[in-house]
Amino acid sequence: MLVQYDHEQGRMESFSWLASTGNMARRASEKLNRELSGQEVFELAASGNQTCQEEVSAFYAHLSVLLTNLQCVYDPELIVVPGGVTERPQFGEELKAALDAINSKRDVLAIETEVAVAEHRNDANLLGAFFNLKDKVGH
């Protein structure tokens, strides 16, 4: 999903660039001139590294905007978030805080859709693909 498109320069910003842990790690790696994983960015942020704190904060801000936009378009009762980032014990709480921050500014337009971490976390997509294939091929 695009966030912004600069017609003159032909440059796009997308949520896959702004709200993914892999790209968060790439941005932090570029700024710190060393290769970092998403997990390392979160760990460095927790230990006080300002660059990583800024990247983690931006990650949650952009992810919460993405989820808010999905809430506005689809009006779901529940959004389930899978992926490796969900292995972090505090992920759900941190995402909820970012969503609450947006909702507090939206006043009467706030949407109270429940956001949950996928039960199978990083394996959720693989399990979904497996069961889809199993249904198509037969039991």
N, C-alpha and C positions, 0 to 999 in steps of 0.2 A: 504494500500500500504506500503510495507516494505521500509525502508530507509537504513537499514544496518542489516546484520545477521552475528553474530560471531559463526562460525561453532564449534570452540573448546569449547566454553562455552554454546552453544545452546541458546544464548540470541538474541532477536530481538528488533529492534527499528522500530516503525511504525509511520505513520503520524497520526493515531488515538491517539497515546500517545503524540506525539509532537505538534500537531496542532489542538487540541480541547480545548475549554474553560473548560470543566469539568476536564480534566487531568491537565490543567494549574493550576486550583484551587487546585487539589490534591497535586501537586508538591509544590506549595506555602504553603499549609497547613502543609505539612511535614516539610518544612524548618522553618516555624514560630511556629510550635507546637500548632496550633489552627485550628479549622475547618473554612474554608472560602469558599464562593461561588465565581463563576467567576466574578459576579458583584462586590463583595467586593474586589477581587484582583485588578480589574481595578480602583476602587475608591481609594484603598490604594496606588496604583502606582501613581495616579494623585496627591495624597497628599504628595508624596515624599518618600514612603517606597521603599528602594533600592531593596530588594528581589522581591517585586511585580513588580517593574519596569523591572527587569531582566526577570521575567517570561512573562510579557506582550510583551516585545521586542522579546523574543524567540518564543512566540506564533505567532506573525506576521511574523517573519523570516521564520519559518517552514511552515506556511500556504502559504506564497508567493512562497516558493520552490515547494510545492505541486501543486499549481495552474500553475506555470511555467512548471512543468513536464507534467501536463495535456494539456497545450497549445502545447507543443512539440509533444505529442503523437497523439492528436485528431485534432489539428488546428481548434478549434471552432471560430466562429465569436463573440460569447458571452458566458461568464461563469456567471451564476447567483448563488449567495451565499445566502442560507437560514439559519435559526437557531436563537437561542436566542441572540447570540452575535450581530446580526444585529439590535437589538433594541437600541444599543448604537448609538446616533446621529453621532458620529465621526468615526464609524467603517469603512465606505466606504473610507473616506479620509485617514485613517491610513493604511488600506490595500493597497490602491493605492500607498502610499509612500513606503511601503515595496516592492511592485512589481516594482516600478520605480528604487529602489536601486539595485535590481537584474538586471533589464534591462540595467542600466547604466554600469554594469560590463560586460555584454554580447556583447556589441558593435554591430557589424553587425548581430549577432544572436538574437538580441532583438526581442521579439514578442509583438505586440501591440494589443492583444486581449482585447476587452472591458470586464471589470468585473463589475457587478452590484449587488446591494442588492436586494433580492427577494421582490417583491411588498407586499406580505403577510407575510414577515419576518419569525417569528417563526412558523406560521401556514401553511407555504407553503407546507411542506411535508404532513401534515394532509389533506389539501385540495386536493393535488394530489392523495393521497390514496383514498379519498372519491369519487372523480370523476372517478378514475379507476374502483372502485367497482361498481359505478352507471352504467358505460358503460358495464361492464360484466354481471350484473344482469338484466339490461334493465331499461328503463325509467319508 
